[in-house]
Amino acid sequence: NLDILAELARTGEWSVVMVASTSTEEDAATRAMLEGAGVHVIRQYLPDVERAYQAADVYVFPVQDALGSIEVPLSVVEARACGTPVVTTPFGALPELFSEGAMVTYSETSAFAGHLRQILADPPTDSRREELEAFRADAFVRRAEAAFGAAATPLVVLSGVDGAGKSTQIERLTEALRRRGHTVETLWCRWDPLLVKPAIKLLGLLTRTAGSGQTTTAPAARRNTRAKVLDNRLMAAAWRALMVVDYGLRLAPRVRRARRRNDIVLLDRYWHDVMVDYSFGRNLHKPPRALAHLLPAPDGVIILDVDEDTALARKSDTPDREYLTERRRLYGEVAARYGGRVVDASREPDAVFTDVHGHVSDIAGLKIDPPEAP
């Protein structure tokens, strides 16, 4: 919906600047349209991007398409943290996180120009100071926790190594629950990195050469490089912070909404899997405190356990046996620490489902149709 920026620029009333990401592919036609209208496009990495926010009189977020951004657009959070007023569409979970007031205006894009004139005529300077205080890290975590806190709807997690059959069991559970008249929603909750994609691409380049030799496989080289990176305290701290922003803040609204409108929510993986990824080769780490605050604690965790040979046979694209062995060990730690219920998933799907549906019935307190006799 970037054409609204071109419309604003064509009025000649203000200077319109767009800072574009370098990690996504550029649409040449869109850039030509924007620049032709007078929009100044900056497409480069800005290490001090906060200065761009602070230099702006108003930040505009015009996205309407639900797939156009994550549920809580981070650029809006950044603008408000820098004390810059925001005019935005009521996108995603923004209205739940930020109430309308002096520092944020929700509007259809057709009315953006009018709101900009009002803000520029009477800038909310006093409110800016209040907002800056509200965006200290601890204060913002409390705000997000209040907005995306837990609900009464049962939340059940299915985790385990790749090839354990999580998706199959969730499909069967969903069908059985719906036959009973329950509303159920399933969410795939593995961390699909957005902000760290450039770093992941760089890691791939660094390990491609190392993995081409005869003594070290590519997956092993990748793990060794990643371990060295996370051994650095600053890098480890940065990675854990990204868990909160790039995973927790993106996922919390989805979980909250699903719980609000369903009798039960089934999660295919959760933050436990993020910590298994992070802890590879070491003891299981605890999640960052802010992440634990943002994401509601599940009512139960079911670990589908399967031996390495079976997992490799089921999922041929698994990196290697070492990968499975280590992750299986860590999932055992998850079960021990967080009261997870371990199910032997190397058996036939019907036998696995008998145990899984029994655990879910017990955890959620909902009746589920028993598995059909073979």
Salt bridges, closest charged atoms under 4 A:
GLU13 OE2 - ARG117 NH2 2.63
GLU26 OE2 - ARG31 NH1 2.77
GLU26 OE2 - ARG43 NE 3.76
GLU35 OE2 - ARG31 NE 3.07
ASP48 OD2 - ARG51 NH1 3.37
GLU71 OE1 - ARG257 NH1 2.85
GLU96 OE1 - ARG256 NH1 2.32
GLU96 OE2 - ARG257 NE 3.25
GLU96 OE1 - ARG260 NH2 3.25
ASP126 OD1 - ARG129 NH2 2.76
GLU131 OE1 - ARG80 NH2 2.69
GLU133 OE2 - ARG136 NH1 2.36
ASP138 OD2 - ARG136 NH2 2.98
GLU145 OE2 - HIS293 ND1 3.54
ASP162 OD1 - ARG190 NH1 3.38
ASP162 OD1 - ARG269 NH2 3.35
GLU175 OE2 - ARG179 NH1 3.10
GLU185 OE1 - ARG261 NE 3.18
ASP246 OD1 - ARG250 NH1 3.16
ASP263 OD2 - HIS182 ND1 3.90
ASP268 OD1 - ARG269 NH1 3.16
ASP277 OD1 - ARG190 NH2 3.97
ASP277 OD1 - ARG327 NH1 2.28
ASP299 OD2 - ARG259 NH2 3.54
ASP305 OD1 - ARG328 NE 2.83
GLU308 OE1 - ARG328 NH1 3.26
ASP309 OD1 - ARG321 NH1 2.45
ASP317 OD1 - LYS315 NZ 3.97
ASP320 OD2 - ARG223 NH2 2.90
GLU322 OE1 - ARG223 NH2 3.15
GLU326 OE2 - ARG329 NH2 2.40
GLU333 OE2 - ARG329 NH1 2.56
ASP350 OD1 - ARG172 NH1 2.79
ASP355 OD2 - ARG347 NH2 2.65
ASP362 OD2 - ARG341 NH1 2.79
ASP369 OD2 - ARG179 NE 2.93
ASP369 OD1 - ARG180 NE 2.90
